[in-house]
Amino acid sequence: MSRGSKEWMARGKELIDQATENLKLISNYKLDLVNTAGSVIVDMSNTAYRVLSNTDGYSTTFDEDSELNWATDQTKLDDIESGRD
């Protein structure tokens, strides 16, 4: 969904298509991930630098019931605010 012009939508599709193609190549070991120096990025999934989620347990922002019951989890709002400090 977009309010952009047809040119911007076409450009967005182009970028998404290229990113998807890159992910497919990476998953098939036909493209390596490299850093800005050209060195392959090591697998860090089992290190302290792995991506962690701090959103587990939050209620969803938009529930599937009446919009009169929709609310943003206050814990989520507090975490967002504290992350900016």
N, CA, C and O atoms as a CHARMM CRD file, in Angstrom:
* protein
*
  340
    1    1 MET  N      0.85400  -1.16700   0.00000 PROA 1      0.00000
    2    1 MET  CA     0.00000   0.00000   0.00000 PROA 1      0.00000
    3    1 MET  C      0.90200   1.23200   0.00000 PROA 1      0.00000
    4    1 MET  O      1.84800   1.33100   0.78100 PROA 1      0.00000
    5    2 SER  N      0.59200   2.14500  -0.87400 PROA 2      0.00000
    6    2 SER  CA     1.43800   3.31600  -0.99600 PROA 2      0.00000
    7    2 SER  C      0.64000   4.48900  -1.52000 PROA 2      0.00000
    8    2 SER  O     -0.33500   4.32200  -2.25300 PROA 2      0.00000
    9    3 ARG  N      1.06200   5.66100  -1.13700 PROA 3      0.00000
   10    3 ARG  CA     0.45000   6.86600  -1.69200 PROA 3      0.00000
   11    3 ARG  C      1.35900   7.48200  -2.73500 PROA 3      0.00000
   12    3 ARG  O      1.07600   8.56500  -3.24800 PROA 3      0.00000
   13    4 GLY  N      2.45500   6.79900  -3.05500 PROA 4      0.00000
   14    4 GLY  CA     3.42300   7.33600  -3.98900 PROA 4      0.00000
   15    4 GLY  C      2.94900   7.25000  -5.42600 PROA 4      0.00000
   16    4 GLY  O      1.96100   6.58900  -5.74400 PROA 4      0.00000
   17    5 SER  N      3.68000   7.93600  -6.27800 PROA 5      0.00000
   18    5 SER  CA     3.35900   7.90800  -7.70100 PROA 5      0.00000
   19    5 SER  C      3.71100   6.55300  -8.28100 PROA 5      0.00000
   20    5 SER  O      4.39000   5.74900  -7.64300 PROA 5      0.00000
   21    6 LYS  N      3.24300   6.30300  -9.50300 PROA 6      0.00000
   22    6 LYS  CA     3.52100   5.01100 -10.13500 PROA 6      0.00000
   23    6 LYS  C      5.01900   4.81700 -10.35200 PROA 6      0.00000
   24    6 LYS  O      5.50000   3.68400 -10.33800 PROA 6      0.00000
   25    7 GLU  N      5.76700   5.91200 -10.55200 PROA 7      0.00000
   26    7 GLU  CA     7.21300   5.79800 -10.71900 PROA 7      0.00000
   27    7 GLU  C      7.88200   5.33300  -9.41900 PROA 7      0.00000
   28    7 GLU  O      8.77600   4.48700  -9.44300 PROA 7      0.00000
   29    8 TRP  N      7.44200   5.89200  -8.28700 PROA 8      0.00000
   30    8 TRP  CA     8.00000   5.49400  -6.99400 PROA 8      0.00000
   31    8 TRP  C      7.61900   4.06000  -6.65800 PROA 8      0.00000
   32    8 TRP  O      8.41600   3.31700  -6.08500 PROA 8      0.00000
   33    9 MET  N      6.41500   3.67900  -7.01000 PROA 9      0.00000
   34    9 MET  CA     5.98500   2.30100  -6.74700 PROA 9      0.00000
   35    9 MET  C      6.80800   1.33100  -7.59000 PROA 9      0.00000
   36    9 MET  O      7.18900   0.26400  -7.10900 PROA 9      0.00000
   37   10 ALA  N      7.08200   1.68800  -8.83400 PROA 10     0.00000
   38   10 ALA  CA     7.89800   0.83600  -9.69900 PROA 10     0.00000
   39   10 ALA  C      9.31800   0.74100  -9.14500 PROA 10     0.00000
   40   10 ALA  O      9.91900  -0.33300  -9.15400 PROA 10     0.00000
   41   11 ARG  N      9.85500   1.86300  -8.66500 PROA 11     0.00000
   42   11 ARG  CA    11.20500   1.86800  -8.08900 PROA 11     0.00000
   43   11 ARG  C     11.23800   1.00100  -6.82700 PROA 11     0.00000
   44   11 ARG  O     12.19100   0.25100  -6.61600 PROA 11     0.00000
   45   12 GLY  N     10.20900   1.10000  -5.99400 PROA 12     0.00000
   46   12 GLY  CA    10.13800   0.27800  -4.79400 PROA 12     0.00000
   47   12 GLY  C     10.10700  -1.19500  -5.13500 PROA 12     0.00000
   48   12 GLY  O     10.78600  -1.99700  -4.49400 PROA 12     0.00000
   49   13 LYS  N      9.31700  -1.56300  -6.14900 PROA 13     0.00000
   50   13 LYS  CA     9.24600  -2.97000  -6.57200 PROA 13     0.00000
   51   13 LYS  C     10.60200  -3.43500  -7.07200 PROA 13     0.00000
   52   13 LYS  O     11.01700  -4.56200  -6.80000 PROA 13     0.00000
   53   14 GLU  N     11.28500  -2.58100  -7.79500 PROA 14     0.00000
   54   14 GLU  CA    12.61000  -2.90600  -8.30500 PROA 14     0.00000
   55   14 GLU  C     13.58500  -3.19800  -7.15000 PROA 14     0.00000
   56   14 GLU  O     14.34400  -4.16500  -7.20200 PROA 14     0.00000
   57   15 LEU  N     13.55300  -2.36200  -6.12400 PROA 15     0.00000
   58   15 LEU  CA    14.43900  -2.54500  -4.97500 PROA 15     0.00000
   59   15 LEU  C     14.09200  -3.82300  -4.20200 PROA 15     0.00000
   60   15 LEU  O     14.97900  -4.56800  -3.78700 PROA 15     0.00000
   61   16 ILE  N     12.81200  -4.06200  -4.01900 PROA 16     0.00000
   62   16 ILE  CA    12.37200  -5.27300  -3.31100 PROA 16     0.00000
   63   16 ILE  C     12.75500  -6.51800  -4.10200 PROA 16     0.00000
   64   16 ILE  O     13.23300  -7.49600  -3.52600 PROA 16     0.00000
   65   17 ASP  N     12.54900  -6.49000  -5.41500 PROA 17     0.00000
   66   17 ASP  CA    12.89200  -7.63600  -6.25300 PROA 17     0.00000
   67   17 ASP  C     14.38200  -7.94500  -6.17800 PROA 17     0.00000
   68   17 ASP  O     14.76800  -9.11100  -6.10300 PROA 17     0.00000
   69   18 GLN  N     15.23300  -6.90000  -6.19700 PROA 18     0.00000
   70   18 GLN  CA    16.67600  -7.11400  -6.12700 PROA 18     0.00000
   71   18 GLN  C     17.08200  -7.66800  -4.76400 PROA 18     0.00000
   72   18 GLN  O     17.92800  -8.55900  -4.68200 PROA 18     0.00000
   73   19 ALA  N     16.48300  -7.14400  -3.69600 PROA 19     0.00000
   74   19 ALA  CA    16.79000  -7.65300  -2.35600 PROA 19     0.00000
   75   19 ALA  C     16.37000  -9.11700  -2.23100 PROA 19     0.00000
   76   19 ALA  O     17.09600  -9.93000  -1.65900 PROA 19     0.00000
   77   20 THR  N     15.20600  -9.44300  -2.76300 PROA 20     0.00000
   78   20 THR  CA    14.72800 -10.83300  -2.72100 PROA 20     0.00000
   79   20 THR  C     15.66100 -11.74400  -3.50500 PROA 20     0.00000
   80   20 THR  O     15.97800 -12.84600  -3.05700 PROA 20     0.00000
   81   21 GLU  N     16.09600 -11.29500  -4.65400 PROA 21     0.00000
   82   21 GLU  CA    17.02000 -12.08900  -5.46900 PROA 21     0.00000
   83   21 GLU  C     18.33800 -12.28900  -4.73200 PROA 21     0.00000
   84   21 GLU  O     18.90300 -13.38300  -4.76000 PROA 21     0.00000
   85   22 ASN  N     18.83700 -11.23700  -4.06900 PROA 22     0.00000
   86   22 ASN  CA    20.08100 -11.36200  -3.30100 PROA 22     0.00000
   87   22 ASN  C     19.92000 -12.37400  -2.17500 PROA 22     0.00000
   88   22 ASN  O     20.82000 -13.17900  -1.93600 PROA 22     0.00000
   89   23 LEU  N     18.79300 -12.34300  -1.48400 PROA 23     0.00000
   90   23 LEU  CA    18.55700 -13.30200  -0.40000 PROA 23     0.00000
   91   23 LEU  C     18.51800 -14.73300  -0.93100 PROA 23     0.00000
   92   23 LEU  O     19.03700 -15.64900  -0.29300 PROA 23     0.00000
   93   24 LYS  N     17.91000 -14.92200  -2.08500 PROA 24     0.00000
   94   24 LYS  CA    17.87700 -16.25900  -2.69500 PROA 24     0.00000
   95   24 LYS  C     19.28700 -16.72700  -3.03200 PROA 24     0.00000
   96   24 LYS  O     19.63600 -17.88000  -2.77800 PROA 24     0.00000
   97   25 LEU  N     20.09700 -15.84100  -3.60200 PROA 25     0.00000
   98   25 LEU  CA    21.47100 -16.19800  -3.94700 PROA 25     0.00000
   99   25 LEU  C     22.28100 -16.54000  -2.70100 PROA 25     0.00000
  100   25 LEU  O     23.04100 -17.50800  -2.69200 PROA 25     0.00000
  101   26 ILE  N     22.11400 -15.74300  -1.65700 PROA 26     0.00000
  102   26 ILE  CA    22.82200 -16.01300  -0.40300 PROA 26     0.00000
  103   26 ILE  C     22.40200 -17.36300   0.15700 PROA 26     0.00000
  104   26 ILE  O     23.24600 -18.15300   0.57900 PROA 26     0.00000
  105   27 SER  N     21.09300 -17.63100   0.16100 PROA 27     0.00000
  106   27 SER  CA    20.61600 -18.89800   0.72700 PROA 27     0.00000
  107   27 SER  C     21.06700 -20.10500  -0.08300 PROA 27     0.00000
  108   27 SER  O     21.13600 -21.21400   0.44500 PROA 27     0.00000
  109   28 ASN  N     21.37300 -19.90000  -1.35300 PROA 28     0.00000
  110   28 ASN  CA    21.86200 -20.98600  -2.20800 PROA 28     0.00000
  111   28 ASN  C     23.38900 -21.00200  -2.30200 PROA 28     0.00000
  112   28 ASN  O     23.95700 -21.69900  -3.14300 PROA 28     0.00000
  113   29 TYR  N     24.05000 -20.22600  -1.43200 PROA 29     0.00000
  114   29 TYR  CA    25.51800 -20.14800  -1.38700 PROA 29     0.00000
  115   29 TYR  C     26.12300 -19.70000  -2.71800 PROA 29     0.00000
  116   29 TYR  O     27.22300 -20.12300  -3.07300 PROA 29     0.00000
  117   30 LYS  N     25.41600 -18.85600  -3.44400 PROA 30     0.00000
  118   30 LYS  CA    25.92700 -18.32400  -4.69700 PROA 30     0.00000
  119   30 LYS  C     26.35400 -16.86400  -4.55800 PROA 30     0.00000
  120   30 LYS  O     26.87400 -16.27100  -5.50300 PROA 30     0.00000
  121   31 LEU  N     26.13200 -16.29100  -3.37700 PROA 31     0.00000
  122   31 LEU  CA    26.51400 -14.91200  -3.10600 PROA 31     0.00000
  123   31 LEU  C     26.95100 -14.84300  -1.65600 PROA 31     0.00000
  124   31 LEU  O     26.27100 -15.35700  -0.76700 PROA 31     0.00000
  125   32 ASP  N     28.08800 -14.20700  -1.42000 PROA 32     0.00000
  126   32 ASP  CA    28.60500 -14.09000  -0.06400 PROA 32     0.00000
  127   32 ASP  C     28.21200 -12.74800   0.54000 PROA 32     0.00000
  128   32 ASP  O     28.02500 -11.75600  -0.16400 PROA 32     0.00000
  129   33 LEU  N     28.09500 -12.74800   1.84800 PROA 33     0.00000
  130   33 LEU  CA    27.92000 -11.50100   2.57000 PROA 33     0.00000
  131   33 LEU  C     29.30900 -10.95200   2.86500 PROA 33     0.00000
  132   33 LEU  O     30.16400 -11.67200   3.38000 PROA 33     0.00000
  133   34 VAL  N     29.53600  -9.69700   2.54600 PROA 34     0.00000
  134   34 VAL  CA    30.85000  -9.09700   2.78700 PROA 34     0.00000
  135   34 VAL  C     30.68200  -7.76800   3.50500 PROA 34     0.00000
  136   34 VAL  O     29.63100  -7.13200   3.42900 PROA 34     0.00000
  137   35 ASN  N     31.73400  -7.36100   4.20200 PROA 35     0.00000
  138   35 ASN  CA    31.71100  -6.04700   4.83200 PROA 35     0.00000
  139   35 ASN  C     32.24100  -5.01400   3.84800 PROA 35     0.00000
  140   35 ASN  O     32.51800  -5.34700   2.69600 PROA 35     0.00000
  141   36 THR  N     32.38600  -3.78300   4.27800 PROA 36     0.00000
  142   36 THR  CA    32.79700  -2.72400   3.35500 PROA 36     0.00000
  143   36 THR  C     34.21100  -2.91900   2.83200 PROA 36     0.00000
  144   36 THR  O     34.56600  -2.35800   1.79500 PROA 36     0.00000
  145   37 ALA  N     35.03200  -3.71100   3.53600 PROA 37     0.00000
  146   37 ALA  CA    36.38900  -3.99500   3.07300 PROA 37     0.00000
  147   37 ALA  C     36.41800  -5.18000   2.11300 PROA 37     0.00000
  148   37 ALA  O     37.46200  -5.49700   1.54300 PROA 37     0.00000
  149   38 GLY  N     35.26800  -5.83200   1.93600 PROA 38     0.00000
  150   38 GLY  CA    35.20700  -6.98000   1.04400 PROA 38     0.00000
  151   38 GLY  C     35.44100  -8.30100   1.74100 PROA 38     0.00000
  152   38 GLY  O     35.45500  -9.34800   1.09400 PROA 38     0.00000
  153   39 SER  N     35.62400  -8.27300   3.05000 PROA 39     0.00000
  154   39 SER  CA    35.83200  -9.50800   3.80100 PROA 39     0.00000
  155   39 SER  C     34.49200 -10.16500   4.09900 PROA 39     0.00000
  156   39 SER  O     33.51500  -9.49500   4.43100 PROA 39     0.00000
  157   40 VAL  N     34.46400 -11.49900   3.97500 PROA 40     0.00000
  158   40 VAL  CA    33.23200 -12.22500   4.26600 PROA 40     0.00000
  159   40 VAL  C     32.89000 -12.05600   5.73700 PROA 40     0.00000
  160   40 VAL  O     33.75700 -12.17800   6.60300 PROA 40     0.00000
  161   41 ILE  N     31.63000 -11.77600   6.01200 PROA 41     0.00000
  162   41 ILE  CA    31.17400 -11.61300   7.38300 PROA 41     0.00000
  163   41 ILE  C     31.01100 -12.98700   7.99500 PROA 41     0.00000
  164   41 ILE  O     30.35300 -13.85900   7.42800 PROA 41     0.00000
  165   42 VAL  N     31.62100 -13.17400   9.16600 PROA 42     0.00000
  166   42 VAL  CA    31.55700 -14.48200   9.81200 PROA 42     0.00000
  167   42 VAL  C     30.17600 -14.70300  10.41500 PROA 42     0.00000
  168   42 VAL  O     29.46500 -13.75500  10.75000 PROA 42     0.00000
  169   43 ASP  N     29.81600 -15.96800  10.54300 PROA 43     0.00000
  170   43 ASP  CA    28.54200 -16.33100  11.15900 PROA 43     0.00000
  171   43 ASP  C     28.61000 -15.97700  12.64100 PROA 43     0.00000
  172   43 ASP  O     29.43700 -16.52100  13.37300 PROA 43     0.00000
  173   44 MET  N     27.76000 -15.08400  13.08000 PROA 44     0.00000
  174   44 MET  CA    27.77500 -14.62400  14.46200 PROA 44     0.00000
  175   44 MET  C     26.50800 -15.01600  15.19500 PROA 44     0.00000
  176   44 MET  O     26.18100 -14.43400  16.23000 PROA 44     0.00000
  177   45 SER  N     25.78700 -16.00300  14.66600 PROA 45     0.00000
  178   45 SER  CA    24.50400 -16.36500  15.26700 PROA 45     0.00000
  179   45 SER  C     24.64600 -16.97400  16.65300 PROA 45     0.00000
  180   45 SER  O     23.68200 -17.00400  17.41900 PROA 45     0.00000
  181   46 ASN  N     25.83700 -17.45800  16.98200 PROA 46     0.00000
  182   46 ASN  CA    26.03300 -18.05400  18.30700 PROA 46     0.00000
  183   46 ASN  C     26.93100 -17.19500  19.19100 PROA 46     0.00000
  184   46 ASN  O     27.59200 -17.71000  20.09300 PROA 46     0.00000
  185   47 THR  N     26.95700 -15.89300  18.93700 PROA 47     0.00000
  186   47 THR  CA    27.80000 -14.99400  19.73100 PROA 47     0.00000
  187   47 THR  C     26.93100 -13.98100  20.45800 PROA 47     0.00000
  188   47 THR  O     25.71100 -13.96000  20.29600 PROA 47     0.00000
  189   48 ALA  N     27.56400 -13.15600  21.24800 PROA 48     0.00000
  190   48 ALA  CA    26.84500 -12.10200  21.96800 PROA 48     0.00000
  191   48 ALA  C     26.32500 -11.03300  21.01300 PROA 48     0.00000
  192   48 ALA  O     25.49700 -10.21200  21.40800 PROA 48     0.00000
  193   49 TYR  N     26.79000 -11.02600  19.76900 PROA 49     0.00000
  194   49 TYR  CA    26.37900 -10.00900  18.80600 PROA 49     0.00000
  195   49 TYR  C     25.18000 -10.40800  17.96000 PROA 49     0.00000
  196   49 TYR  O     24.79100  -9.68000  17.04600 PROA 49     0.00000
  197   50 ARG  N     24.59400 -11.55800  18.26000 PROA 50     0.00000
  198   50 ARG  CA    23.44500 -12.00600  17.46900 PROA 50     0.00000
  199   50 ARG  C     22.26400 -11.05900  17.67200 PROA 50     0.00000
  200   50 ARG  O     22.21800 -10.31400  18.65200 PROA 50     0.00000
  201   51 VAL  N     21.33100 -11.09100  16.75900 PROA 51     0.00000
  202   51 VAL  CA    20.14500 -10.24200  16.84200 PROA 51     0.00000
  203   51 VAL  C     19.21600 -10.82400  17.90000 PROA 51     0.00000
  204   51 VAL  O     18.85800 -12.00100  17.85200 PROA 51     0.00000
  205   52 LEU  N     18.83900  -9.99800  18.83500 PROA 52     0.00000
  206   52 LEU  CA    17.93500 -10.41600  19.89300 PROA 52     0.00000
  207   52 LEU  C     16.63100  -9.63900  19.76800 PROA 52     0.00000
  208   52 LEU  O     16.61300  -8.51500  19.26600 PROA 52     0.00000
  209   53 SER  N     15.57100 -10.23000  20.21700 PROA 53     0.00000
  210   53 SER  CA    14.27700  -9.55600  20.20600 PROA 53     0.00000
  211   53 SER  C     13.90600  -9.16300  21.61700 PROA 53     0.00000
  212   53 SER  O     14.01300  -9.96100  22.54800 PROA 53     0.00000
  213   54 ASN  N     13.46800  -7.91800  21.76900 PROA 54     0.00000
  214   54 ASN  CA    12.98100  -7.49200  23.07900 PROA 54     0.00000
  215   54 ASN  C     11.48400  -7.22000  23.02700 PROA 54     0.00000
  216   54 ASN  O     10.93600  -6.53800  23.89200 PROA 54     0.00000
  217   55 THR  N     10.82700  -7.76500  21.99800 PROA 55     0.00000
  218   55 THR  CA     9.39600  -7.51200  21.83800 PROA 55     0.00000
  219   55 THR  C      8.54400  -8.71700  22.18800 PROA 55     0.00000
  220   55 THR  O      7.32100  -8.67400  22.04800 PROA 55     0.00000
  221   56 ASP  N      9.17200  -9.78700  22.64100 PROA 56     0.00000
  222   56 ASP  CA     8.39000 -10.95800  23.03500 PROA 56     0.00000
  223   56 ASP  C      7.46200 -10.58700  24.17700 PROA 56     0.00000
  224   56 ASP  O      7.87100  -9.91200  25.12200 PROA 56     0.00000
  225   57 GLY  N      6.24000 -11.01500  24.09300 PROA 57     0.00000
  226   57 GLY  CA     5.29600 -10.77500  25.16900 PROA 57     0.00000
  227   57 GLY  C      4.50300  -9.48400  25.04300 PROA 57     0.00000
  228   57 GLY  O      3.59000  -9.24800  25.83500 PROA 57     0.00000
  229   58 TYR  N      4.82300  -8.65300  24.08100 PROA 58     0.00000
  230   58 TYR  CA     4.02300  -7.43500  23.88000 PROA 58     0.00000
  231   58 TYR  C      2.67300  -7.81800  23.28800 PROA 58     0.00000
  232   58 TYR  O      2.57700  -8.75900  22.50000 PROA 58     0.00000
  233   59 SER  N      1.64800  -7.09600  23.66500 PROA 59     0.00000
  234   59 SER  CA     0.37700  -7.29400  22.98300 PROA 59     0.00000
  235   59 SER  C      0.46400  -6.61700  21.62600 PROA 59     0.00000
  236   59 SER  O      1.21600  -5.65800  21.45500 PROA 59     0.00000
  237   60 THR  N     -0.29000  -7.10200  20.67400 PROA 60     0.00000
  238   60 THR  CA    -0.24300  -6.50700  19.34300 PROA 60     0.00000
  239   60 THR  C     -0.83000  -5.11000  19.37300 PROA 60     0.00000
  240   60 THR  O     -1.68500  -4.80700  20.20500 PROA 60     0.00000
  241   61 THR  N     -0.37600  -4.26500  18.47100 PROA 61     0.00000
  242   61 THR  CA    -0.87600  -2.89300  18.42400 PROA 61     0.00000
  243   61 THR  C     -2.30500  -2.86600  17.92900 PROA 61     0.00000
  244   61 THR  O     -3.15000  -2.16400  18.48400 PROA 61     0.00000
  245   62 PHE  N     -2.57500  -3.62900  16.88700 PROA 62     0.00000
  246   62 PHE  CA    -3.91200  -3.66400  16.32900 PROA 62     0.00000
  247   62 PHE  C     -4.48500  -5.05900  16.49400 PROA 62     0.00000
  248   62 PHE  O     -4.07900  -5.99400  15.80500 PROA 62     0.00000
  249   63 ASP  N     -5.40200  -5.18600  17.38100 PROA 63     0.00000
  250   63 ASP  CA    -6.04000  -6.47400  17.59800 PROA 63     0.00000
  251   63 ASP  C     -7.09600  -6.69400  16.52500 PROA 63     0.00000
  252   63 ASP  O     -7.41900  -5.78400  15.76200 PROA 63     0.00000
  253   64 GLU  N     -7.61900  -7.88400  16.47300 PROA 64     0.00000
  254   64 GLU  CA    -8.57800  -8.23000  15.43600 PROA 64     0.00000
  255   64 GLU  C    -10.01600  -8.06100  15.89100 PROA 64     0.00000
  256   64 GLU  O    -10.94800  -8.48500  15.20700 PROA 64     0.00000
  257   65 ASP  N    -10.18800  -7.44300  17.04400 PROA 65     0.00000
  258   65 ASP  CA   -11.55500  -7.22100  17.50900 PROA 65     0.00000
  259   65 ASP  C    -11.96000  -5.77400  17.21200 PROA 65     0.00000
  260   65 ASP  O    -11.41300  -5.15600  16.29900 PROA 65     0.00000
  261   66 SER  N    -12.87700  -5.25000  17.94600 PROA 66     0.00000
  262   66 SER  CA   -13.34700  -3.88600  17.72700 PROA 66     0.00000
  263   66 SER  C    -12.22100  -2.87800  17.90500 PROA 66     0.00000
  264   66 SER  O    -11.43100  -2.97700  18.84400 PROA 66     0.00000
  265   67 GLU  N    -12.15200  -1.91500  17.00500 PROA 67     0.00000
  266   67 GLU  CA   -11.09700  -0.90000  17.11100 PROA 67     0.00000
  267   67 GLU  C    -11.22200  -0.07300  18.39600 PROA 67     0.00000
  268   67 GLU  O    -10.27400   0.61300  18.77700 PROA 67     0.00000
  269   68 LEU  N    -12.36400  -0.12800  19.05800 PROA 68     0.00000
  270   68 LEU  CA   -12.51000   0.55400  20.33900 PROA 68     0.00000
  271   68 LEU  C    -11.64400  -0.09000  21.41600 PROA 68     0.00000
  272   68 LEU  O    -11.37500   0.52400  22.44800 PROA 68     0.00000
  273   69 ASN  N    -11.20800  -1.32900  21.17900 PROA 69     0.00000
  274   69 ASN  CA   -10.37100  -2.04500  22.13900 PROA 69     0.00000
  275   69 ASN  C     -8.88400  -1.99200  21.78400 PROA 69     0.00000
  276   69 ASN  O     -8.06300  -2.52300  22.53300 PROA 69     0.00000
  277   70 TRP  N     -8.51800  -1.37000  20.66600 PROA 70     0.00000
  278   70 TRP  CA    -7.12900  -1.33200  20.24200 PROA 70     0.00000
  279   70 TRP  C     -6.31900  -0.43900  21.17100 PROA 70     0.00000
  280   70 TRP  O     -6.77800   0.63000  21.57500 PROA 70     0.00000
  281   71 ALA  N     -5.12500  -0.87800  21.50400 PROA 71     0.00000
  282   71 ALA  CA    -4.22500  -0.07500  22.32400 PROA 71     0.00000
  283   71 ALA  C     -2.80100  -0.57800  22.11800 PROA 71     0.00000
  284   71 ALA  O     -2.58400  -1.72800  21.73600 PROA 71     0.00000
  285   72 THR  N     -1.84800   0.29000  22.37200 PROA 72     0.00000
  286   72 THR  CA    -0.45000  -0.09200  22.30500 PROA 72     0.00000
  287   72 THR  C     -0.00100  -0.50000  23.69800 PROA 72     0.00000
  288   72 THR  O     -0.28300   0.19700  24.67200 PROA 72     0.00000
  289   73 ASP  N      0.69000  -1.61700  23.79600 PROA 73     0.00000
  290   73 ASP  CA     1.18200  -2.13000  25.06700 PROA 73     0.00000
  291   73 ASP  C      2.04800  -1.07200  25.74300 PROA 73     0.00000
  292   73 ASP  O      3.00900  -0.59800  25.13700 PROA 73     0.00000
  293   74 GLN  N      1.73700  -0.69000  26.97500 PROA 74     0.00000
  294   74 GLN  CA     2.48500   0.35800  27.67600 PROA 74     0.00000
  295   74 GLN  C      3.93700  -0.05200  27.89400 PROA 74     0.00000
  296   74 GLN  O      4.82600   0.79900  27.86000 PROA 74     0.00000
  297   75 THR  N      4.19200  -1.33700  28.11700 PROA 75     0.00000
  298   75 THR  CA     5.57400  -1.79800  28.27500 PROA 75     0.00000
  299   75 THR  C      6.36700  -1.52100  27.01100 PROA 75     0.00000
  300   75 THR  O      7.52700  -1.11600  27.07800 PROA 75     0.00000
  301   76 LYS  N      5.74700  -1.73800  25.86000 PROA 76     0.00000
  302   76 LYS  CA     6.39500  -1.47600  24.58500 PROA 76     0.00000
  303   76 LYS  C      6.72900   0.00400  24.46700 PROA 76     0.00000
  304   76 LYS  O      7.83500   0.35600  24.05600 PROA 76     0.00000
  305   77 LEU  N      5.79300   0.87100  24.82100 PROA 77     0.00000
  306   77 LEU  CA     6.03400   2.30900  24.75000 PROA 77     0.00000
  307   77 LEU  C      7.16000   2.72400  25.69900 PROA 77     0.00000
  308   77 LEU  O      7.99700   3.55500  25.34400 PROA 77     0.00000
  309   78 ASP  N      7.18100   2.15000  26.89600 PROA 78     0.00000
  310   78 ASP  CA     8.24600   2.46700  27.85600 PROA 78     0.00000
  311   78 ASP  C      9.60900   2.02400  27.33100 PROA 78     0.00000
  312   78 ASP  O     10.59600   2.74500  27.47200 PROA 78     0.00000
  313   79 ASP  N      9.66200   0.82400  26.71800 PROA 79     0.00000
  314   79 ASP  CA    10.92600   0.32600  26.17100 PROA 79     0.00000
  315   79 ASP  C     11.41100   1.19200  25.01700 PROA 79     0.00000
  316   79 ASP  O     12.60800   1.45000  24.89400 PROA 79     0.00000
  317   80 ILE  N     10.48800   1.64200  24.17400 PROA 80     0.00000
  318   80 ILE  CA    10.87000   2.52700  23.06500 PROA 80     0.00000
  319   80 ILE  C     11.44700   3.81700  23.61100 PROA 80     0.00000
  320   80 ILE  O     12.48300   4.28700  23.14100 PROA 80     0.00000
  321   81 GLU  N     10.78200   4.38900  24.60100 PROA 81     0.00000
  322   81 GLU  CA    11.23000   5.64500  25.18700 PROA 81     0.00000
  323   81 GLU  C     12.60300   5.47600  25.85700 PROA 81     0.00000
  324   81 GLU  O     13.48400   6.31700  25.67700 PROA 81     0.00000
  325   82 SER  N     12.78700   4.39900  26.62400 PROA 82     0.00000
  326   82 SER  CA    14.06500   4.19500  27.31900 PROA 82     0.00000
  327   82 SER  C     15.19100   3.89700  26.33900 PROA 82     0.00000
  328   82 SER  O     16.35600   4.15300  26.64100 PROA 82     0.00000
  329   83 GLY  N     14.85800   3.36100  25.17000 PROA 83     0.00000
  330   83 GLY  CA    15.85700   3.10100  24.14600 PROA 83     0.00000
  331   83 GLY  C     16.38500   4.36000  23.51100 PROA 83     0.00000
  332   83 GLY  O     17.43100   4.32700  22.86100 PROA 83     0.00000
  333   84 ARG  N     15.70900   5.45200  23.67400 PROA 84     0.00000
  334   84 ARG  CA    16.14000   6.74000  23.10700 PROA 84     0.00000
  335   84 ARG  C     17.04400   7.51100  24.04500 PROA 84     0.00000
  336   84 ARG  O     17.66300   8.49500  23.64000 PROA 84     0.00000
  337   85 ASP  N     17.12900   7.08300  25.28800 PROA 85     0.00000
  338   85 ASP  CA    17.95800   7.80200  26.26900 PROA 85     0.00000
  339   85 ASP  C     19.42600   7.58500  26.02000 PROA 85     0.00000
  340   85 ASP  O     20.26100   8.11700  26.75100 PROA 85     0.00000
